[in-house]
Amino acid sequence: MNEKTIPVVELQAKDLPAYCPNPAMPLWSSHPRVFLDFDHHGHAKCPYCGTQYQLAAGVSLGHH
């Protein structure tokens, strides 16, 4: 059985605030822009396309 591999995009501090589709995605695969909410482990998943995002080691989110 073939399973589709969902890509994981690693983000740096300069990439925040993060959104999907990200600038590297081809135009044909676009969907409405959605800003991502990261969990306390630095993971987020796009609700439209399923792309997974991970904050790079050492990158933390600013808290208000």
Legacy VTK file of the C-alpha trace (Angstrom):
# vtk DataFile Version 3.0
C-alpha trace
ASCII
DATASET POLYDATA
POINTS 64 float
0.000 0.000 0.000
1.398 3.407 -0.988
1.060 6.143 1.582
1.477 9.777 0.643
4.379 11.377 2.486
3.432 14.731 3.960
6.360 17.156 3.786
7.751 18.760 6.942
8.861 22.365 6.554
11.454 23.581 9.060
11.075 27.242 9.961
13.591 29.759 11.262
12.779 32.853 13.344
12.841 34.986 10.165
9.918 32.886 8.811
7.565 33.903 11.629
4.685 34.569 11.728
4.224 31.361 9.786
1.508 30.759 7.233
0.527 28.246 4.597
0.811 28.082 1.657
4.421 29.075 2.244
6.389 31.149 -0.289
8.227 28.073 -1.625
5.024 26.283 -2.678
4.082 26.357 -6.372
1.185 28.603 -7.335
-0.877 25.683 -8.665
-1.052 24.156 -5.191
-2.407 27.284 -3.526
-5.244 27.429 -1.049
-6.467 30.307 1.158
-3.694 31.665 3.409
-3.942 30.437 6.966
-1.655 31.489 9.810
-0.324 28.561 11.815
-0.657 27.918 15.538
2.273 25.950 16.941
1.945 23.542 19.840
4.348 23.620 22.787
6.672 21.230 20.893
7.006 23.641 17.940
4.778 21.653 15.553
1.914 22.931 13.390
-0.162 21.402 10.600
-2.012 23.181 7.811
-5.744 22.420 7.987
-6.056 22.725 4.186
-3.218 20.699 2.693
-1.781 18.820 5.676
1.735 20.254 5.313
3.527 19.911 8.624
5.710 22.656 10.035
8.432 22.405 12.665
10.352 25.194 14.339
14.113 24.764 13.921
16.192 23.927 16.988
16.654 27.021 19.121
13.708 28.925 17.636
11.020 29.844 20.123
7.760 31.670 19.820
7.355 34.984 21.603
4.590 34.922 24.181
2.522 37.947 25.110
LINES 1 65
64 0 1 2 3 4 5 6 7 8 9 10 11 12 13 14 15 16 17 18 19 20 21 22 23 24 25 26 27 28 29 30 31 32 33 34 35 36 37 38 39 40 41 42 43 44 45 46 47 48 49 50 51 52 53 54 55 56 57 58 59 60 61 62 63
